[in-house]
């Protein structure tokens, strides 16, 4: 029985139309529905198909698939329905429910007479049921459809063959592996090699490269550390050099002038002091100098620093003059012996003591008085002093000359450091300023870079205190790396990193391969005797057979395409494929009614449009009534039973009269009895109210 | 695959193994192992 109810609301803009069943809500499984157009004859069939994936399955006429999809998915249609189909031939039941706010229906199946239901997916449904929903329009051409449907059969076989072939290949591999001692040996050998390789990578390659990376990193950091300092020094030197030319950069002109004036005053004062000292030295030396040496002393005396210092210049040949004067004094300093000087000093001390006792009554033996003693002593001292005067004066002057040299050097330095203020900057000055700024920036950059490098180096233990010791160690331990430049070390570092990365990637890959190999080996070793070991040759033959069958199916598809196009192409009329096809079509159609007679069909030739009967009668398809050809086609859809229960819905079978339709109904009822048919509904237009004729069980 | 289509194909293929393959592969109830077993049995019978 088919128990159903539905509500369909169609929004037509100006009004909403509601449709509900206008036939009994409980009808038999085989029905013939008639009625006027738009009386709702097809609605039940549409709803049944909508509940059974009719908008998706290929066995539904494409036009009708679109109609069903529209019914389910249109925004202007609201459909809800419930259907319960029970089968009089067995306990199978199908239940479909759709709410009006859902796009999909829920299909459920019971195999125990409705006690338990479980959901049925599209795949499960198609595996167990064959939904045929068709409008057999243009019936004469539709007979040819039966032939065309073979393409679907070929495709299904090809899919099955591919799946079977893939599984068979795996099975053959398993059987081969299981009985293949050599393969097991080879696998074990490969596992050993890969394990060794992995261990070598882990224990040797990676640690060695890692250690080298560490050494290179240290040496590179060391070099960068040293280089950065050298760069700072060079930048500082360049900058200092430039500062001489542009010393007053960034100082205001007023300040520049003040600094300049102060500096000039300072050097003038220093020069005056120097001139005074020279004058004093020269006067002293003149007193002891020999006549011939006087020109040297006069030259020294003429040496004046005061005026030249005002001009920020220096006297000519001042250095040579001072040197000559100093040499002269030095030569005088050796004009007496040390004993002479000692004697003179002693006489001086005695004289001083004697003078202290002047005007006293102290008597001196051998002398008339103390005064006469003092006079003699004074005379002796004068003689000794005259003898040593030249030497002592010269010695003191030599010391003064040394001090003079230091003072002159200081003066020269100060004079050289004085630069007049730059009030009007020339083009040359502008270039100098740019150069100055660039060098200043370079110095700052170098310092910043050096600080950055120093921080990185510090992380490796390299700093001002340690770098020389570390450098010395690496020079000893890794001289070839120390000989490289920083770019060379960077390249070497990259090369070593690459070695580590490659080894790690290789080990990962080896891990995967080992896993597969070990599993395979275990499988081989644990299946020493595969149950199909002795049938390996047959399995291989089976696989060859699959390939052979595939090739034939490809050839058949080619033949079928030619025939479906309505001609023989390169095929002859007696080609085994052609002959077999006509016989196949004859078997599918089975019987036909022609001019009130029923015939058993032997073959149908869809190219020449000829039907041959078992009595030897030739019937031309074009001479057959459309009703007959229509029922012939529909019946053929039923007779191609493939084990799945059929749900047959035939719409608009307009060209068949009742006697012709009875052929179809008889087939329905026959199949229902055999448990092959679940539903068989046929709809035909009629100029009368809608009605249903129920048949079968 | 319906019986008639299978029979048609069996009538046009070249040898027994092809026919056996068509038979076995059209039976959707059989698992792969059962298909192999059935084919091997048929091959044994043919030999």
Interface residues (C-beta under 8 A of the other chain):
Chain A: X127 X150 X153 X156 X157 X160 X161 X164 X167 X168 X171 X532 X535 X538 X539 X541 X542 X545 X546 X548 X549 X552 X556 X576 X577 X580 X581 X583 X584 X587 X588 X639 X640 X641 X642 X643
Chain B: X1 X2 X3 X4 X5 X7 X8 X9 X11 X12 X13 X14 X15 X17 X18 X21 X22 X25 X26 X28 X32 X35 X36 X39 X40 X43 X44
